[in-house]
Amino acid sequence: MKVLDTLTREPRAVIGEGNLVRMYVCGVTPYDTTHLGHARTFLVYDVLVRHLRARGVAVRYVRNVTDVDDSILERARQMGEHYLDLAERYMRIFDQDMRALNAIPPDVAPRATQEIPEMQRLIRAILDKGQAYVRQGTVYFRVASVPQYGSLSRFDRARMLAVNREFSENPDDPLKEDPLDFPIWKAAVPGEPTWDSPWGPGRPGWHIECSAMSERYLGVEFDLHGGGEDLIFPHHENELAQSAGFSGRYPFAHVWMHVGMVRLGGIKMSKSLGNMVFARDLLRRYTSDAIRLYLLRQPYREPLDYDEAELAACEARVQQLRAATEGANSRAARPDSRAETGREAALAALDDNLDTPRALAVLEQLAAQAREDRERADPSPVLAATIRELGERLGLMLR
Ligand SMILES: [Zn+2]
């Protein structure tokens, strides 16, 4: 199976040594309800995991929870709530939403606040290598220490600075040697949670969290790193600089896979803009299968412009697929060459950069054949079983 790698812009083999895929996906910062953009991102990796496992590949799936960072602390301040209570509440909502969407939970879901010693160990090692410097209790990563810096996003310096400003990465901080340098440990600020460290009390920077958690649970080098497209810069660029810059094992993850944004009125759906459609609101009106079908009908790397009428139309499509699974029996005596050909075509589509639109087209074609069979009062139990099996690969329950 190959996936288009963001770093090289080429399709690259996903399955690693020992028929194992070690994958790390950047999870949520739990300070708001799951919107359709999150749902899309995590459902794409869900299909990837399902497909690999059904193929007999062992997958170790790690998805972190960023339960301490600027956005969560700011929201907690606004709400007058302890940041960990806020995180707990939204993590529960996120887990419920993911379960309702029939998503397989990750094998490990580390929380940043539980991994501070690991982060400090990594920061110390980066400092020892001369790739960071301490200024007034903050430790900054020295971007100039990694010659490949910028290769993942391919942004030029002006664009990096502009995006950093958007992400409140504070390029104007006078303590930085280079405006692109970023904090891996932030000196304590009154009112914020702090941990003791050799550099004084403070808290970890956002990017070091994922470098530390991925290394702890997957090793210094692993097979696939994923997340939403908006994480390519600065988050993944900085993670890559820290991890690979430090270990010397560039590019740290063999494949970097990113999922396109969901847009509303042409603008990216995001918490900061407030233009969101929430998964749980949709789940009150549509089945999880319809939401999946809608999200997976678009190539995963491309932006998806949310259109409720199209989502509503997916409900009818799901009903047709469901009807086509009636009487499914994979052990039925009568073989069905259409089922075998369709199955191979759908699996080949998923092997080809997780082409879910093509796999769904095959599935719907098979369902149309099943419908014709039924109309002729000659249903094929094997064909129905194949439709159910392929549906399961895409996380469709069809029940
Ligand atoms: Zn991350």
Residues whose N, C-alpha, C, O or C-beta is under 5 A from the ligand:
A	BS01	ZN	C26 C210
